[in-house]
Amino acid sequence: MTGPREPAGTVRRLPADWAGLALALVLAGMAGGCAGGSQASSKKAVPGAPNTIPPQWLRTELHLVAVGADDWDAFLAERVTPRFPGGFTVLEALGQWRPPQGEVRRLATKVLVILHPPTSEAEQAIEAIRREYCEAFALQTVLRSTTPALVSF
């Protein structure tokens, strides 16, 4: 069914009773979009695929000056493992830094990698590890790096 053509750029106004219907449909569509978002968060993770389901995890690296093997093993067993019993990774590295008034120093380094949810408990545990490592081995600080991480198990 065809009717008379309107010139290009002409805006047709809906009858007043249709305007309310159009607004109701727009609002219903927006509400449906919100409901769709909650369905996405209830999806299951796909094995082997990046887990983008909230909450997003964090990857924290602590760069620790290497100490003797016995001291290191004891520190991991007594201070790190109880705080992160689910696991962590230790990487052997060679670090380099220069103190404010000094020569460049190259140091054997252990990088402790912890994948964790963004919780205050994890934050407190990481800061305790840093503080206790400094106290145990007479250090001024431990370098920390934290970045967002997509994690899949």
C-alpha positions as CSV (number, residue, x, y, z in Angstrom):
1,M,0.0,0.0,0.0
2,T,1.5,3.3,-1.0
3,G,0.4,6.8,-0.2
4,P,1.6,10.2,-1.2
5,R,5.3,10.7,-0.8
6,E,6.6,13.3,1.6
7,P,9.6,15.5,0.7
8,A,13.0,14.4,2.0
9,G,13.8,15.6,5.5
10,T,10.2,15.8,6.5
11,V,9.6,14.8,10.1
12,R,6.3,13.1,10.8
13,R,4.8,13.4,14.3
14,L,3.1,10.5,15.9
15,P,-0.4,11.0,17.3
16,A,-0.3,11.8,21.1
17,D,-1.5,8.3,22.1
18,W,1.2,6.7,20.0
19,A,3.9,8.8,21.6
20,G,3.2,7.2,25.0
21,L,3.4,3.7,23.3
22,A,6.7,4.6,21.7
23,L,8.2,5.8,25.0
24,A,7.0,2.6,26.7
25,L,8.7,0.5,24.0
26,V,12.0,2.4,24.4
27,L,11.9,2.0,28.2
28,A,11.1,-1.7,27.9
29,G,14.0,-2.1,25.5
30,M,16.4,-0.4,27.9
31,A,15.2,-2.6,30.8
32,G,15.7,-5.6,28.5
33,G,19.3,-4.5,27.9
34,C,19.9,-4.4,31.7
35,A,18.5,-7.8,32.1
36,G,20.7,-9.1,29.3
37,G,23.7,-7.7,31.1
38,S,22.9,-9.8,34.2
39,Q,22.5,-12.9,32.0
40,A,26.0,-12.3,30.7
41,S,27.4,-12.4,34.2
42,S,25.7,-15.8,34.9
43,K,27.4,-17.4,31.9
44,K,29.9,-20.2,32.5
45,A,33.5,-19.8,31.7
46,V,34.7,-21.7,28.6
47,P,37.7,-24.0,29.4
48,G,40.9,-22.7,27.7
49,A,39.3,-19.3,26.9
50,P,40.1,-16.1,28.7
51,N,37.7,-15.7,31.6
52,T,36.1,-12.3,31.1
53,I,33.5,-13.0,33.7
54,P,33.7,-10.5,36.7
55,P,35.3,-10.1,39.0
56,Q,38.4,-9.3,37.0
57,W,41.6,-10.7,38.7
58,L,44.9,-8.9,39.3
59,R,48.5,-10.0,38.6
60,T,50.9,-8.8,41.3
61,E,54.6,-9.2,40.9
62,L,57.0,-8.7,43.8
63,H,60.6,-8.3,42.8
64,L,62.6,-9.7,45.7
65,V,66.4,-9.6,46.1
66,A,67.5,-13.2,46.1
67,V,68.7,-14.6,49.4
68,G,70.1,-18.0,50.4
69,A,68.1,-21.1,49.4
70,D,67.3,-22.1,53.0
71,D,66.1,-18.6,53.9
72,W,64.1,-18.3,50.7
73,D,62.4,-21.7,51.2
74,A,61.6,-20.8,54.8
75,F,60.1,-17.4,53.8
76,L,57.9,-19.1,51.1
77,A,56.8,-21.8,53.5
78,E,56.1,-19.5,56.5
79,R,55.0,-16.2,55.0
80,V,53.8,-16.7,51.4
81,T,52.1,-20.1,51.2
82,P,49.8,-19.6,54.2
83,R,48.6,-16.3,52.6
84,F,48.2,-17.7,49.1
85,P,47.6,-21.5,49.5
86,G,45.9,-21.6,46.1
87,G,49.3,-21.0,44.4
88,F,51.8,-18.6,43.1
89,T,54.8,-18.6,40.7
90,V,58.4,-17.8,41.3
91,L,60.6,-16.7,38.4
92,E,64.4,-16.4,38.6
93,A,65.6,-13.0,37.2
94,L,68.5,-10.7,37.1
95,G,67.6,-7.2,38.4
96,Q,69.4,-3.9,38.0
97,W,69.0,-0.7,39.9
98,R,70.9,2.4,41.0
99,P,70.5,3.9,44.4
100,P,70.1,7.7,44.6
101,Q,73.8,8.3,45.3
102,G,75.5,5.2,44.0
103,E,76.6,2.9,41.3
104,V,74.4,0.6,39.2
105,R,73.9,-2.7,41.1
106,R,73.0,-6.0,39.4
107,L,71.3,-8.4,41.8
108,A,70.0,-11.9,41.5
109,T,66.2,-11.5,41.9
110,K,63.2,-13.7,42.6
111,V,59.9,-12.5,41.0
112,L,57.0,-13.7,43.0
113,V,53.8,-13.7,40.8
114,I,50.5,-13.9,42.5
115,L,47.2,-14.0,40.6
116,H,44.4,-12.9,42.9
117,P,40.9,-11.4,43.1
118,P,40.8,-7.6,43.9
119,T,40.0,-8.0,47.6
120,S,41.2,-6.2,50.6
121,E,42.4,-9.5,52.1
122,A,44.7,-10.1,49.1
123,E,45.9,-6.5,49.3
124,Q,46.7,-6.8,53.0
125,A,48.5,-10.2,52.5
126,I,50.7,-8.8,49.7
127,E,51.6,-5.7,51.7
128,A,52.5,-8.0,54.7
129,I,54.7,-10.1,52.5
130,R,56.6,-7.0,51.3
131,R,57.0,-5.6,54.8
132,E,58.1,-8.9,56.3
133,Y,60.6,-9.5,53.5
134,C,62.2,-6.1,54.1
135,E,62.3,-6.8,57.9
136,A,63.7,-10.3,57.5
137,F,66.5,-9.3,55.1
138,A,67.2,-5.7,56.1
139,L,65.9,-4.1,52.9
140,Q,64.4,-0.7,52.3
141,T,61.7,-1.8,49.9
142,V,60.4,-4.4,47.6
143,L,59.3,-3.4,44.1
144,R,55.6,-4.2,43.4
145,S,53.8,-4.2,40.1
146,T,50.0,-4.9,39.8
147,T,48.1,-5.1,36.6
148,P,44.7,-6.4,35.5
149,A,44.6,-10.0,34.4
150,L,42.2,-12.2,32.4
151,V,42.4,-15.6,34.2
152,S,41.1,-19.0,33.2
153,F,41.6,-22.2,35.1
